[in-house]
């Protein structure tokens, strides 16, 4: 009794390329289609890479500005609350002044030691 396909070995190969630049064999085929096509593909990939780099750099700058702005606003709010507390105590409103000052200091301490969502200390 004979089994169909017995003794036949089949080998397949698949190549997967990811990224903006095609594989070298494909670049050769593109060159056969049009001489300057591989150069144009490389220039396009370089331009894309440069754009991505600039976007990452801008994102870092905006994150820095955002962080500094938040800290500046927090500092101004802290100084305002402490100033109001000082004048409240000076004008005889001891309970209100001390409550505001205590709440402000506790809020600042908690903000300084609080961890963000990733578990890192801010």
FIKOLZA-1660 file (N, C-alpha, C; in steps of 0.1 Angstrom, whole numbers, plus 5000, padded with zeros to 4 digits):
% residues 122
   i   px   py   pz ch aa at
   1 5008 4988 5000  A  X  N
   1 5000 5000 5000  A  X CA
   1 5009 5012 5000  A  X  C
   2 5006 5022 4992  A  X  N
   2 5014 5034 4990  A  X CA
   2 5006 5046 4996  A  X  C
   3 5014 5054 5003  A  X  N
   3 5008 5066 5009  A  X CA
   3 5012 5078 5001  A  X  C
   4 5002 5086 4996  A  X  N
   4 5005 5098 4988  A  X CA
   4 5013 5108 4996  A  X  C
   5 5023 5113 4990  A  X  N
   5 5032 5123 4996  A  X CA
   5 5042 5118 5005  A  X  C
   6 5043 5105 5006  A  X  N
   6 5053 5099 5015  A  X CA
   6 5067 5101 5009  A  X  C
   7 5076 5105 5018  A  X  N
   7 5090 5107 5013  A  X CA
   7 5093 5120 5007  A  X  C
   8 5083 5129 5006  A  X  N
   8 5084 5142 5000  A  X CA
   8 5086 5152 5012  A  X  C
   9 5097 5160 5011  A  X  N
   9 5099 5170 5021  A  X CA
   9 5097 5184 5014  A  X  C
  10 5090 5192 5021  A  X  N
  10 5087 5205 5015  A  X CA
  10 5093 5216 5025  A  X  C
  11 5100 5225 5020  A  X  N
  11 5107 5236 5028  A  X CA
  11 5102 5249 5023  A  X  C
  12 5097 5257 5031  A  X  N
  12 5093 5271 5028  A  X CA
  12 5100 5281 5036  A  X  C
  13 5102 5293 5030  A  X  N
  13 5109 5304 5037  A  X CA
  13 5101 5317 5035  A  X  C
  14 5100 5324 5045  A  X  N
  14 5093 5337 5044  A  X CA
  14 5102 5347 5051  A  X  C
  15 5104 5358 5044  A  X  N
  15 5112 5369 5050  A  X CA
  15 5102 5381 5052  A  X  C
  16 5103 5386 5065  A  X  N
  16 5094 5397 5068  A  X CA
  16 5103 5409 5072  A  X  C
  17 5101 5420 5065  A  X  N
  17 5109 5432 5068  A  X CA
  17 5099 5443 5073  A  X  C
  18 5103 5449 5084  A  X  N
  18 5095 5460 5090  A  X CA
  18 5104 5473 5090  A  X  C
  19 5097 5484 5089  A  X  N
  19 5104 5496 5089  A  X CA
  19 5102 5504 5076  A  X  C
  20 5108 5516 5076  A  X  N
  20 5106 5524 5064  A  X CA
  20 5114 5520 5052  A  X  C
  21 5124 5511 5054  A  X  N
  21 5133 5508 5043  A  X CA
  21 5131 5493 5039  A  X  C
  22 5128 5491 5026  A  X  N
  22 5126 5477 5022  A  X CA
  22 5138 5469 5022  A  X  C
  23 5137 5456 5021  A  X  N
  23 5148 5447 5021  A  X CA
  23 5157 5449 5009  A  X  C
  24 5170 5445 5009  A  X  N
  24 5179 5448 4998  A  X CA
  24 5175 5442 4985  A  X  C
  25 5169 5430 4986  A  X  N
  25 5164 5423 4973  A  X CA
  25 5153 5432 4967  A  X  C
  26 5144 5437 4975  A  X  N
  26 5134 5446 4970  A  X CA
  26 5139 5458 4964  A  X  C
  27 5149 5464 4971  A  X  N
  27 5155 5476 4966  A  X CA
  27 5161 5474 4952  A  X  C
  28 5167 5462 4950  A  X  N
  28 5172 5459 4936  A  X CA
  28 5161 5459 4926  A  X  C
  29 5149 5453 4930  A  X  N
  29 5138 5453 4921  A  X CA
  29 5133 5467 4918  A  X  C
  30 5133 5475 4928  A  X  N
  30 5129 5489 4926  A  X CA
  30 5138 5496 4917  A  X  C
  31 5151 5493 4918  A  X  N
  31 5161 5499 4909  A  X CA
  31 5159 5495 4894  A  X  C
  32 5154 5483 4892  A  X  N
  32 5151 5478 4879  A  X CA
  32 5139 5486 4873  A  X  C
  33 5130 5489 4882  A  X  N
  33 5118 5497 4877  A  X CA
  33 5122 5511 4873  A  X  C
  34 5130 5518 4882  A  X  N
  34 5134 5531 4880  A  X CA
  34 5147 5533 4887  A  X  C
  35 5157 5538 4880  A  X  N
  35 5171 5539 4885  A  X CA
  35 5172 5547 4899  A  X  C
  36 5165 5558 4900  A  X  N
  36 5166 5566 4912  A  X CA
  36 5157 5562 4923  A  X  C
  37 5149 5552 4921  A  X  N
  37 5139 5548 4931  A  X CA
  37 5144 5545 4945  A  X  C
  38 5155 5536 4945  A  X  N
  38 5161 5533 4959  A  X CA
  38 5166 5546 4966  A  X  C
  39 5172 5555 4958  A  X  N
  39 5177 5568 4965  A  X CA
  39 5165 5576 4970  A  X  C
  40 5154 5576 4962  A  X  N
  40 5142 5584 4967  A  X CA
  40 5136 5577 4979  A  X  C
  41 5136 5564 4980  A  X  N
  41 5131 5557 4992  A  X CA
  41 5140 5560 5004  A  X  C
  42 5153 5560 5002  A  X  N
  42 5162 5563 5013  A  X CA
  42 5160 5577 5018  A  X  C
  43 5159 5587 5009  A  X  N
  43 5156 5601 5013  A  X CA
  43 5143 5602 5021  A  X  C
  44 5133 5595 5016  A  X  N
  44 5120 5595 5023  A  X CA
  44 5121 5589 5037  A  X  C
  45 5129 5578 5038  A  X  N
  45 5131 5572 5051  A  X CA
  45 5138 5581 5061  A  X  C
  46 5149 5588 5055  A  X  N
  46 5157 5597 5064  A  X CA
  46 5148 5609 5068  A  X  C
  47 5140 5614 5059  A  X  N
  47 5131 5625 5062  A  X CA
  47 5121 5621 5073  A  X  C
  48 5116 5609 5072  A  X  N
  48 5106 5604 5082  A  X CA
  48 5113 5602 5096  A  X  C
  49 5125 5597 5095  A  X  N
  49 5132 5595 5108  A  X CA
  49 5135 5609 5114  A  X  C
  50 5139 5619 5106  A  X  N
  50 5141 5632 5112  A  X CA
  50 5129 5638 5118  A  X  C
  51 5118 5636 5111  A  X  N
  51 5105 5642 5116  A  X CA
  51 5101 5635 5129  A  X  C
  52 5103 5622 5130  A  X  N
  52 5100 5615 5143  A  X CA
  52 5110 5620 5154  A  X  C
  53 5122 5623 5151  A  X  N
  53 5132 5628 5161  A  X CA
  53 5127 5642 5166  A  X  C
  54 5123 5650 5157  A  X  N
  54 5119 5664 5160  A  X CA
  54 5106 5663 5169  A  X  C
  55 5097 5655 5165  A  X  N
  55 5085 5653 5173  A  X CA
  55 5088 5649 5187  A  X  C
  56 5097 5639 5189  A  X  N
  56 5101 5635 5202  A  X CA
  56 5107 5646 5210  A  X  C
  57 5116 5654 5203  A  X  N
  57 5122 5665 5210  A  X CA
  57 5112 5675 5215  A  X  C
  58 5103 5679 5206  A  X  N
  58 5093 5689 5209  A  X CA
  58 5084 5684 5221  A  X  C
  59 5081 5671 5221  A  X  N
  59 5073 5665 5232  A  X CA
  59 5080 5667 5245  A  X  C
  60 5093 5664 5245  A  X  N
  60 5101 5665 5257  A  X CA
  60 5101 5680 5262  A  X  C
  61 5103 5689 5252  A  X  N
  61 5103 5703 5256  A  X CA
  61 5089 5707 5262  A  X  C
  62 5078 5703 5256  A  X  N
  62 5065 5707 5261  A  X CA
  62 5063 5700 5275  A  X  C
  63 5067 5688 5277  A  X  N
  63 5066 5682 5290  A  X CA
  63 5074 5690 5301  A  X  C
  64 5086 5694 5297  A  X  N
  64 5094 5702 5306  A  X CA
  64 5087 5716 5310  A  X  C
  65 5081 5722 5299  A  X  N
  65 5074 5735 5302  A  X CA
  65 5062 5733 5310  A  X  C
  66 5055 5722 5308  A  X  N
  66 5043 5718 5316  A  X CA
  66 5047 5716 5330  A  X  C
  67 5057 5708 5332  A  X  N
  67 5062 5705 5346  A  X CA
  67 5066 5718 5353  A  X  C
  68 5073 5727 5346  A  X  N
  68 5078 5739 5353  A  X CA
  68 5066 5748 5356  A  X  C
  69 5056 5749 5347  A  X  N
  69 5045 5758 5349  A  X CA
  69 5037 5753 5361  A  X  C
  70 5035 5740 5362  A  X  N
  70 5027 5734 5373  A  X CA
  70 5034 5738 5386  A  X  C
  71 5048 5736 5386  A  X  N
  71 5055 5739 5399  A  X CA
  71 5054 5754 5402  A  X  C
  72 5055 5763 5392  A  X  N
  72 5054 5777 5394  A  X CA
  72 5041 5781 5400  A  X  C
  73 5030 5775 5394  A  X  N
  73 5016 5778 5399  A  X CA
  73 5015 5773 5413  A  X  C
  74 5020 5761 5416  A  X  N
  74 5020 5756 5430  A  X CA
  74 5027 5765 5439  A  X  C
  75 5039 5770 5435  A  X  N
  75 5047 5779 5444  A  X CA
  75 5039 5792 5447  A  X  C
  76 5033 5797 5436  A  X  N
  76 5025 5810 5438  A  X CA
  76 5013 5807 5448  A  X  C
  77 5006 5796 5446  A  X  N
  77 4995 5793 5454  A  X CA
  77 5000 5791 5469  A  X  C
  78 5011 5784 5471  A  X  N
  78 5016 5782 5484  A  X CA
  78 5020 5795 5491  A  X  C
  79 5027 5804 5483  A  X  N
  79 5031 5817 5489  A  X CA
  79 5018 5825 5492  A  X  C
  80 5008 5825 5484  A  X  N
  80 4996 5832 5486  A  X CA
  80 4989 5827 5499  A  X  C
  81 4988 5814 5500  A  X  N
  81 4981 5808 5512  A  X CA
  81 4989 5811 5525  A  X  C
  82 5002 5810 5525  A  X  N
  82 5010 5814 5537  A  X CA
  82 5009 5829 5540  A  X  C
  83 5009 5837 5530  A  X  N
  83 5007 5851 5532  A  X CA
  83 4994 5855 5538  A  X  C
  84 4983 5849 5533  A  X  N
  84 4970 5851 5538  A  X CA
  84 4970 5846 5553  A  X  C
  85 4976 5835 5555  A  X  N
  85 4976 5829 5569  A  X CA
  85 4983 5839 5578  A  X  C
  86 4994 5845 5574  A  X  N
  86 5002 5854 5582  A  X CA
  86 4993 5866 5586  A  X  C
  87 4986 5872 5576  A  X  N
  87 4978 5884 5578  A  X CA
  87 4966 5880 5587  A  X  C
  88 4960 5868 5585  A  X  N
  88 4949 5864 5593  A  X CA
  88 4953 5863 5608  A  X  C
  89 4965 5858 5610  A  X  N
  89 4970 5857 5624  A  X CA
  89 4973 5870 5630  A  X  C
  90 4979 5879 5621  A  X  N
  90 4982 5892 5625  A  X CA
  90 4970 5901 5629  A  X  C
  91 4959 5899 5622  A  X  N
  91 4947 5906 5624  A  X CA
  91 4938 5900 5634  A  X  C
  92 4943 5890 5641  A  X  N
  92 4935 5884 5653  A  X CA
  92 4927 5872 5649  A  X  C
  93 4928 5867 5638  A  X  N
  93 4920 5855 5634  A  X CA
  93 4929 5843 5635  A  X  C
  94 4933 5840 5647  A  X  N
  94 4943 5830 5649  A  X CA
  94 4939 5816 5644  A  X  C
  95 4926 5812 5647  A  X  N
  95 4922 5799 5644  A  X CA
  95 4922 5797 5628  A  X  C
  96 4916 5807 5621  A  X  N
  96 4915 5806 5607  A  X CA
  96 4929 5807 5600  A  X  C
  97 4938 5815 5606  A  X  N
  97 4952 5816 5600  A  X CA
  97 4960 5803 5602  A  X  C
  98 4959 5798 5614  A  X  N
  98 4966 5785 5617  A  X CA
  98 4961 5774 5609  A  X  C
  99 4948 5773 5608  A  X  N
  99 4941 5762 5600  A  X CA
  99 4946 5763 5585  A  X  C
 100 4946 5775 5580  A  X  N
 100 4950 5777 5566  A  X CA
 100 4965 5773 5564  A  X  C
 101 4973 5778 5573  A  X  N
 101 4987 5775 5572  A  X CA
 101 4990 5760 5574  A  X  C
 102 4983 5754 5583  A  X  N
 102 4986 5740 5586  A  X CA
 102 4981 5731 5573  A  X  C
 103 4969 5735 5568  A  X  N
 103 4964 5727 5556  A  X CA
 103 4974 5729 5545  A  X  C
 104 4979 5741 5543  A  X  N
 104 4988 5744 5532  A  X CA
 104 5001 5736 5533  A  X  C
 105 5007 5736 5545  A  X  N
 105 5020 5729 5547  A  X CA
 105 5017 5714 5546  A  X  C
 106 5006 5709 5551  A  X  N
 106 5003 5694 5549  A  X CA
 106 5001 5691 5535  A  X  C
 107 4994 5699 5527  A  X  N
 107 4993 5697 5513  A  X CA
 107 5006 5697 5506  A  X  C
 108 5015 5706 5509  A  X  N
 108 5028 5706 5502  A  X CA
 108 5036 5693 5506  A  X  C
 109 5036 5690 5518  A  X  N
 109 5044 5678 5522  A  X CA
 109 5038 5665 5515  A  X  C
 110 5025 5664 5515  A  X  N
 110 5019 5652 5508  A  X CA
 110 5022 5652 5494  A  X  C
 111 5022 5664 5487  A  X  N
 111 5025 5665 5473  A  X CA
 111 5040 5661 5470  A  X  C
 112 5048 5664 5479  A  X  N
 112 5063 5661 5478  A  X CA
 112 5066 5647 5479  A  X  C
 113 5059 5640 5488  A  X  N
 113 5062 5626 5491  A  X CA
 113 5053 5616 5484  A  X  C
 114 5042 5621 5477  A  X  N
 114 5033 5613 5470  A  X CA
 114 5039 5606 5458  A  X  C
 115 5035 5594 5455  A  X  N
 115 5040 5587 5443  A  X CA
 115 5030 5589 5432  A  X  C
 116 5035 5589 5420  A  X  N
 116 5026 5590 5409  A  X CA
 116 5021 5576 5405  A  X  C
 117 5013 5575 5394  A  X  N
 117 5007 5562 5390  A  X CA
 117 5017 5551 5387  A  X  C
 118 5029 5555 5383  A  X  N
 118 5039 5545 5379  A  X CA
 118 5047 5540 5391  A  X  C
 119 5044 5546 5403  A  X  N
 119 5052 5541 5415  A  X CA
 119 5065 5549 5417  A  X  C
 120 5067 5559 5409  A  X  N
 120 5079 5567 5410  A  X CA
 120 5075 5580 5419  A  X  C
 121 5085 5584 5427  A  X  N
 121 5083 5596 5435  A  X CA
 121 5085 5608 5425  A  X  C
 122 5075 5617 5426  A  X  N
 122 5076 5629 5417  A  X CA
 122 5087 5638 5422  A  X  C
% end
